[in-house]
């Protein structure tokens, strides 16, 4: 009994520093932000308590808010249904023991080590309607009629940003999935080969079930990243044109720090936190069922 009590005390001592840091830099700021969301405040003068007026404005009067929510859903859809399958396909390719696979793995992962700001500025130059590489390439292959201001058109701006974020982070998911694939014992594939299960059949019935946990992690990380996307949109379009690429995090920044409306900006921050928690909880429930069919 005494040993059990002492081990619990030691465990508590190990947990305590991390818990203090979490409460100080995460939980307490969230509570303070929730308090600010109930106020009308410009960051300088005295606060005025207005209750839930900021949230009423958010849901009923601010049309750009719903555009930001829709854009977040678009980022989630692309991250889960396009970026993740591409990452899985690349992970399968580089997991094959062929000459040069290590170099390809490094090439695919290279964009991940670049900062989001650097990548965004690079692609702004590529998309430039006057001197950009993309329009020059279209002209060179006889498709000059498709050249346009990619980031300045409401019909192409969001798609252009989504392409950049997919290219930037596809290598991150690939590396995680590759690590999962490498952890599968080779004997499973050899046994399946004896039964005639090769190619996609082996991938479906061996690879996918055995890396299901890794896939779950990738899905959750992609969703959370999509919900808090800020840097790439801020650098490339600043939410324009006509709010076609605005995101919740960007809108929160604009309201709080550019318009000096800290109360409404805090309400947006509270919504973003709750949105992340709810979606992460739903994903956890959906993806942790006892039986998953492939």
VOPAGU-2260 file (C-alpha; in pm, 1 decimal, decimal comma):
REM VOPAGU-2260
SITE   aa  ch    i         X         Y         Z
SITE  UNK   A    0       0,0       0,0       0,0
SITE  UNK   A    1     278,9     240,0      97,2
SITE  UNK   A    2     462,8     163,3    -226,5
SITE  UNK   A    3     146,2     233,1    -425,8
SITE  UNK   A    4      97,4     566,6    -247,4
SITE  UNK   A    5     460,0     666,3    -302,1
SITE  UNK   A    6     439,5     576,8    -673,2
SITE  UNK   A    7     126,4     789,0    -707,5
SITE  UNK   A    8     303,6    1079,7    -540,3
SITE  UNK   A    9     599,2    1043,8    -776,0
SITE  UNK   A   10     360,5    1031,3   -1071,9
SITE  UNK   A   11     188,3    1346,8    -947,6
SITE  UNK   A   12     524,0    1522,0    -916,3
SITE  UNK   A   13     609,6    1433,9   -1276,4
SITE  UNK   A   14     270,3    1553,6   -1401,9
SITE  UNK   A   15     259,8    1873,0   -1195,5
SITE  UNK   A   16     506,2    2087,0   -1401,7
SITE  UNK   A   17     329,2    2009,4   -1727,1
SITE  UNK   A   18     -10,7    2067,4   -1567,1
SITE  UNK   A   19      99,1    2407,5   -1434,4
SITE  UNK   A   20     227,3    2509,2   -1778,4
SITE  UNK   A   21     -95,7    2391,7   -1942,5
SITE  UNK   A   22    -316,7    2578,9   -1697,0
SITE  UNK   A   23    -104,9    2895,0   -1715,1
SITE  UNK   A   24     -58,3    2924,6   -2089,3
SITE  UNK   A   25    -364,7    2742,2   -2228,6
SITE  UNK   A   26    -657,3    2703,7   -1992,7
SITE  UNK   A   27    -638,9    3039,0   -1811,6
SITE  UNK   A   28    -606,2    3241,1   -2137,9
SITE  UNK   A   29    -912,2    3058,5   -2273,6
SITE  UNK   A   30   -1111,9    3162,3   -1965,3
SITE  UNK   A   31    -992,0    3521,2   -2000,8
SITE  UNK   A   32   -1084,8    3521,0   -2370,1
SITE  UNK   A   33   -1429,9    3386,9   -2282,6
SITE  UNK   A   34   -1470,5    3677,4   -2039,2
SITE  UNK   A   35   -1363,2    3929,4   -2303,9
SITE  UNK   A   36   -1615,8    3779,6   -2548,6
SITE  UNK   A   37   -1895,4    3907,6   -2324,1
SITE  UNK   A   38   -1763,6    4263,1   -2334,7
SITE  UNK   A   39   -1750,0    4552,9   -2574,8
SITE  UNK   A   40   -1387,8    4664,9   -2560,1
SITE  UNK   A   41   -1143,5    4843,7   -2787,0
SITE  UNK   A   42    -839,3    4726,5   -2591,5
SITE  UNK   A   43    -776,9    5065,7   -2429,0
SITE  UNK   A   44   -1089,1    5216,8   -2275,4
SITE  UNK   A   45   -1313,0    5066,5   -2009,1
SITE  UNK   A   46   -1500,8    4746,2   -2090,5
SITE  UNK   A   47   -1877,9    4740,2   -2125,9
SITE  UNK   A   48   -2061,6    4417,0   -2046,1
SITE  UNK   A   49   -2295,5    4325,2   -2334,3
SITE  UNK   A   50   -2363,7    3958,4   -2260,3
SITE  UNK   A   51   -2406,0    3740,0   -2568,2
SITE  UNK   A   52   -2442,8    4030,0   -2813,9
SITE  UNK   A   53   -2110,7    3946,0   -2980,6
SITE  UNK   A   54   -2227,7    3590,7   -3047,6
SITE  UNK   A   55   -2566,3    3712,7   -3173,8
SITE  UNK   A   56   -2386,2    3941,8   -3415,9
SITE  UNK   A   57   -2159,8    3657,9   -3523,5
SITE  UNK   A   58   -2440,0    3416,1   -3607,1
SITE  UNK   A   59   -2706,8    3654,7   -3739,7
SITE  UNK   A   60   -2546,0    3970,5   -3878,1
SITE  UNK   A   61   -2192,9    3890,2   -3993,0
SITE  UNK   A   62   -2220,7    3730,4   -4338,3
SITE  UNK   A   63   -1842,7    3696,0   -4373,2
SITE  UNK   A   64   -1843,1    3471,6   -4063,6
SITE  UNK   A   65   -2045,1    3205,1   -4243,0
SITE  UNK   A   66   -1817,2    3238,9   -4542,9
SITE  UNK   A   67   -1523,2    3170,2   -4311,3
SITE  UNK   A   68   -1700,7    2862,2   -4171,4
SITE  UNK   A   69   -1764,8    2733,9   -4523,7
SITE  UNK   A   70   -1399,5    2789,4   -4617,8
SITE  UNK   A   71   -1292,6    2595,1   -4306,8
SITE  UNK   A   72   -1510,7    2303,3   -4419,0
SITE  UNK   A   73   -1349,7    2323,7   -4764,2
SITE  UNK   A   74   -1003,8    2302,3   -4604,9
SITE  UNK   A   75   -1117,1    2001,3   -4399,8
SITE  UNK   A   76   -1259,2    1823,5   -4705,5
SITE  UNK   A   77    -943,5    1878,5   -4909,9
SITE  UNK   A   78    -717,1    1776,8   -4621,7
SITE  UNK   A   79    -902,1    1453,4   -4547,2
SITE  UNK   A   80   -1026,7    1340,1   -4889,1
SITE  UNK   A   81    -752,1    1469,0   -5121,1
SITE  UNK   A   82    -433,8    1542,9   -4927,5
SITE  UNK   A   83    -445,7    1229,8   -4711,4
SITE  UNK   A   84    -500,4     983,8   -5000,8
SITE  UNK   A   85    -214,4    1148,4   -5192,0
SITE  UNK   A   86       5,5    1114,4   -4883,8
SITE  UNK   A   87     -91,0     748,1   -4849,7
SITE  UNK   A   88      -9,6     679,2   -5215,3
SITE  UNK   A   89     331,2     845,8   -5177,1
SITE  UNK   A   90     394,2     652,6   -4854,9
SITE  UNK   A   91     326,7     326,9   -5038,5
SITE  UNK   A   92     565,0     426,8   -5316,2
SITE  UNK   A   93     855,7     525,2   -5092,7
SITE  UNK   A   94     803,9     218,4   -4871,0
SITE  UNK   A   95     900,5      -6,4   -5161,7
SITE  UNK   A   96    1259,5    -118,6   -5133,8
SITE  UNK   A   97    1381,9      23,2   -5463,4
SITE  UNK   A   98    1686,4     229,5   -5549,0
SITE  UNK   A   99    1644,0     598,8   -5474,3
SITE  UNK   A  100    1337,1     564,6   -5251,6
SITE  UNK   A  101    1514,4     749,5   -4967,9
SITE  UNK   A  102    1582,3    1047,3   -5195,1
SITE  UNK   A  103    1221,1    1061,0   -5306,9
SITE  UNK   A  104    1112,6    1047,7   -4942,3
SITE  UNK   A  105    1332,7    1348,1   -4865,3
SITE  UNK   A  106    1206,7    1537,6   -5170,6
SITE  UNK   A  107     842,1    1482,8   -5078,1
SITE  UNK   A  108     907,7    1592,9   -4719,7
SITE  UNK   A  109    1120,7    1897,2   -4809,7
SITE  UNK   A  110     828,0    2145,8   -4838,1
SITE  UNK   A  111     725,3    2064,7   -4479,9
SITE  UNK   A  112    1050,8    2203,2   -4336,1
SITE  UNK   A  113     993,0    2534,3   -4513,4
SITE  UNK   A  114     805,4    2798,9   -4315,3
SITE  UNK   A  115     444,9    2869,8   -4411,3
SITE  UNK   A  116     530,3    3233,9   -4481,0
SITE  UNK   A  117     813,7    3138,6   -4716,0
SITE  UNK   A  118     596,3    2888,9   -4903,7
SITE  UNK   A  119     311,6    3139,8   -4931,6
SITE  UNK   A  120     538,6    3414,3   -5066,8
SITE  UNK   A  121     687,2    3168,8   -5315,7
SITE  UNK   A  122     344,8    3076,0   -5449,4
SITE  UNK   A  123     233,3    3439,7   -5461,6
SITE  UNK   A  124     514,1    3489,2   -5713,9
SITE  UNK   A  125     412,5    3175,4   -5903,7
SITE  UNK   A  126      50,0    3293,2   -5922,4
SITE  UNK   A  127     143,7    3651,2   -6020,7
SITE  UNK   A  128     -71,5    3740,1   -6327,1
SITE  UNK   A  129     206,7    3943,5   -6491,2
SITE  UNK   A  130     537,0    3769,3   -6422,9
SITE  UNK   A  131     421,4    3448,5   -6254,0
SITE  UNK   A  132     557,3    3111,0   -6358,9
SITE  UNK   A  133     212,5    2949,7   -6382,6
SITE  UNK   A  134      74,4    3186,7   -6647,4
SITE  UNK   A  135     404,6    3173,6   -6838,3
SITE  UNK   A  136     384,9    2793,4   -6839,4
SITE  UNK   A  137      27,6    2801,4   -6969,4
SITE  UNK   A  138     135,9    3038,4   -7246,8
SITE  UNK   A  139     428,0    2812,0   -7336,9
SITE  UNK   A  140     210,4    2501,9   -7380,2
SITE  UNK   A  141     -58,7    2682,7   -7579,2
SITE  UNK   A  142    -309,7    2729,3   -7297,7
SITE  UNK   A  143    -269,0    3103,5   -7263,4
SITE  UNK   A  144    -645,6    3148,4   -7259,2
SITE  UNK   A  145    -647,3    2992,6   -6909,5
SITE  UNK   A  146    -403,2    3248,7   -6769,2
SITE  UNK   A  147    -559,6    3478,4   -6512,0
SITE  UNK   A  148    -515,0    3652,7   -6177,8
SITE  UNK   A  149    -539,9    3336,8   -5972,4
SITE  UNK   A  150    -542,8    3504,4   -5631,3
SITE  UNK   A  151    -746,8    3803,1   -5745,3
SITE  UNK   A  152   -1050,0    3616,8   -5877,8
SITE  UNK   A  153   -1322,5    3498,0   -5640,9
SITE  UNK   A  154   -1371,0    3182,8   -5848,1
SITE  UNK   A  155   -1006,5    3066,9   -5822,6
SITE  UNK   A  156    -860,2    3226,7   -5508,3
SITE  UNK   A  157    -974,4    2960,1   -5259,4
SITE  UNK   A  158    -872,4    2674,7   -5489,5
SITE  UNK   A  159    -531,0    2834,5   -5539,6
SITE  UNK   A  160    -471,5    2856,3   -5163,5
SITE  UNK   A  161    -591,4    2497,8   -5113,4
SITE  UNK   A  162    -341,8    2374,0   -5373,1
SITE  UNK   A  163     -60,2    2547,4   -5186,7
SITE  UNK   A  164    -153,0    2407,8   -4845,4
SITE  UNK   A  165    -190,8    2058,7   -4992,8
SITE  UNK   A  166     153,0    2076,1   -5156,1
SITE  UNK   A  167     305,3    2213,9   -4837,6
SITE  UNK   A  168     179,4    1950,4   -4592,8
SITE  UNK   A  169     134,2    1637,1   -4803,5
SITE  UNK   A  170     485,2    1527,5   -4703,3
SITE  UNK   A  171     405,0    1548,7   -4330,9
SITE  UNK   A  172     122,5    1296,8   -4355,6
SITE  UNK   A  173     331,2    1087,9   -4593,0
SITE  UNK   A  174     610,0    1053,3   -4335,5
SITE  UNK   A  175     366,7     950,7   -4060,2
SITE  UNK   A  176     197,6     694,3   -4283,7
SITE  UNK   A  177     535,1     569,6   -4407,8
SITE  UNK   A  178     644,6     509,9   -4047,4
SITE  UNK   A  179     324,7     314,5   -3986,9
SITE  UNK   A  180     375,3     102,1   -4298,5
SITE  UNK   A  181     736,2      28,7   -4202,7
SITE  UNK   A  182     612,8    -107,4   -3869,3
SITE  UNK   A  183     407,4    -383,0   -4037,0
SITE  UNK   A  184     588,3    -719,8   -4020,2
SITE  UNK   A  185     692,8    -843,7   -4365,2
SITE  UNK   A  186     562,4   -1192,2   -4277,5
SITE  UNK   A  187     203,8   -1071,1   -4318,1
SITE  UNK   A  188     262,5    -979,4   -4680,5
SITE  UNK   A  189     450,2   -1302,6   -4747,4
SITE  UNK   A  190     162,5   -1506,6   -4606,0
SITE  UNK   A  191     -88,1   -1306,9   -4808,2
SITE  UNK   A  192     119,2   -1357,1   -5122,7
SITE  UNK   A  193      96,0   -1733,2   -5078,1
SITE  UNK   A  194    -283,2   -1696,7   -5081,1
SITE  UNK   A  195    -268,7   -1482,6   -5394,8
SITE  UNK   A  196    -341,9   -1155,4   -5214,7
SITE  UNK   A  197    -110,0    -900,4   -5372,1
SITE  UNK   A  198    -126,5    -540,2   -5486,6
SITE  UNK   A  199    -437,2    -348,3   -5382,4
SITE  UNK   A  200    -588,0    -653,5   -5210,0
SITE  UNK   A  201    -292,0    -669,6   -4970,6
SITE  UNK   A  202    -307,7    -294,7   -4915,9
SITE  UNK   A  203    -678,8    -308,2   -4838,1
SITE  UNK   A  204    -675,2    -607,1   -4604,5
SITE  UNK   A  205    -330,7    -573,2   -4441,9
SITE  UNK   A  206    -185,3    -223,5   -4474,7
SITE  UNK   A  207    -495,6     -14,0   -4408,6
SITE  UNK   A  208    -621,2    -205,9   -4102,2
SITE  UNK   A  209    -275,7    -216,8   -3941,3
SITE  UNK   A  210    -211,5     157,9   -3980,4
SITE  UNK   A  211    -566,9     258,9   -3884,2
SITE  UNK   A  212    -441,2     436,7   -3570,5
SITE  UNK   A  213    -193,2     641,0   -3775,7
SITE  UNK   A  214    -468,6     733,9   -4021,1
SITE  UNK   A  215    -687,9     849,9   -3731,6
SITE  UNK   A  216    -409,5    1074,6   -3604,3
SITE  UNK   A  217    -353,1    1218,6   -3951,8
SITE  UNK   A  218    -723,9    1289,9   -3994,8
SITE  UNK   A  219    -749,4    1469,3   -3659,8
SITE  UNK   A  220    -433,8    1674,1   -3725,4
SITE  UNK   A  221    -555,7    1770,5   -4073,8
SITE  UNK   A  222    -892,2    1882,1   -3937,6
SITE  UNK   A  223    -739,2    2087,7   -3656,9
SITE  UNK   A  224    -491,7    2247,1   -3897,2
SITE  UNK   A  225    -774,8    2334,1   -4136,5
SITE  UNK   A  226    -977,4    2498,3   -3859,9
SITE  UNK   A  227    -689,0    2718,9   -3744,0
SITE  UNK   A  228    -540,9    2806,7   -4084,3
SITE  UNK   A  229    -405,2    3159,7   -4076,0
SITE  UNK   A  230     -56,7    3226,7   -4215,3
SITE  UNK   A  231    -103,0    3103,3   -4570,5
SITE  UNK   A  232    -430,7    3290,7   -4622,1
SITE  UNK   A  233    -298,6    3606,3   -4453,3
SITE  UNK   A  234      12,1    3619,4   -4672,8
SITE  UNK   A  235    -146,7    3515,4   -5002,9
SITE  UNK   A  236    -485,3    3690,0   -5006,2
SITE  UNK   A  237    -554,5    3845,6   -4663,1
SITE  UNK   A  238    -898,3    3686,1   -4687,0
SITE  UNK   A  239    -990,1    3840,8   -5022,0
SITE  UNK   A  240   -1115,7    3896,6   -5273,6
SITE  UNK   A  241   -1459,0    3971,3   -5123,9
SITE  UNK   A  242   -1398,9    3737,5   -4826,9
SITE  UNK   A  243   -1371,0    3440,4   -5064,1
SITE  UNK   A  244   -1069,5    3300,5   -4873,8
SITE  UNK   A  245   -1130,7    3435,1   -4523,4
SITE  UNK   A  246   -1089,3    3196,4   -4229,6
SITE  UNK   A  247   -1203,8    3213,1   -3866,3
SITE  UNK   A  248    -848,1    3267,9   -3735,8
SITE  UNK   A  249    -784,6    3544,6   -3988,9
SITE  UNK   A  250   -1116,6    3711,1   -3914,2
SITE  UNK   A  251   -1040,4    3696,1   -3542,6
SITE  UNK   A  252    -706,3    3869,9   -3602,2
SITE  UNK   A  253    -864,9    4138,3   -3819,3
SITE  UNK   A  254   -1142,6    4214,7   -3572,9
SITE  UNK   A  255    -923,7    4222,2   -3263,3
SITE  UNK   A  256    -597,9    4379,3   -3380,9
SITE  UNK   A  257    -691,6    4579,1   -3690,5
SITE  UNK   A  258   -1041,4    4701,3   -3601,8
SITE  UNK   A  259    -968,6    4719,2   -3226,3
SITE  UNK   A  260   -1285,4    4521,1   -3155,0
SITE  UNK   A  261   -1141,1    4287,3   -2892,1
SITE  UNK   A  262   -1478,2    4173,4   -2763,6
SITE  UNK   A  263   -1596,4    4044,3   -3100,3
SITE  UNK   A  264   -1252,1    3905,1   -3180,1
SITE  UNK   A  265   -1258,2    3712,9   -2851,5
SITE  UNK   A  266   -1602,2    3574,5   -2939,3
SITE  UNK   A  267   -1458,0    3443,5   -3265,6
SITE  UNK   A  268   -1169,9    3287,3   -3071,8
SITE  UNK   A  269   -1413,0    3115,1   -2834,8
SITE  UNK   A  270   -1610,0    2982,3   -3130,7
SITE  UNK   A  271   -1291,2    2847,6   -3289,9
SITE  UNK   A  272   -1189,3    2667,4   -2969,5
SITE  UNK   A  273   -1534,6    2511,7   -2929,1
SITE  UNK   A  274   -1542,1    2419,3   -3299,0
SITE  UNK   A  275   -1208,3    2237,8   -3269,7
SITE  UNK   A  276   -1316,0    2054,3   -2954,0
SITE  UNK   A  277   -1652,2    1944,7   -3093,3
SITE  UNK   A  278   -1516,1    1826,0   -3427,8
SITE  UNK   A  279   -1222,0    1647,5   -3260,9
SITE  UNK   A  280   -1467,0    1474,4   -3023,3
SITE  UNK   A  281   -1693,5    1368,4   -3310,9
SITE  UNK   A  282   -1397,0    1237,4   -3509,8
SITE  UNK   A  283   -1272,4    1044,6   -3209,1
SITE  UNK   A  284   -1614,9     883,7   -3164,3
SITE  UNK   A  285   -1651,6     800,7   -3532,4
SITE  UNK   A  286   -1301,5     660,1   -3577,7
SITE  UNK   A  287   -1274,8     456,0   -3258,5
SITE  UNK   A  288   -1555,8     214,6   -3324,8
SITE  UNK   A  289   -1477,5    -143,5   -3237,4
SITE  UNK   A  290   -1499,8    -263,3   -3595,4
SITE  UNK   A  291   -1378,9     -68,1   -3896,9
SITE  UNK   A  292   -1453,8    -202,2   -4239,5
SITE  UNK   A  293   -1205,1    -156,2   -4523,7
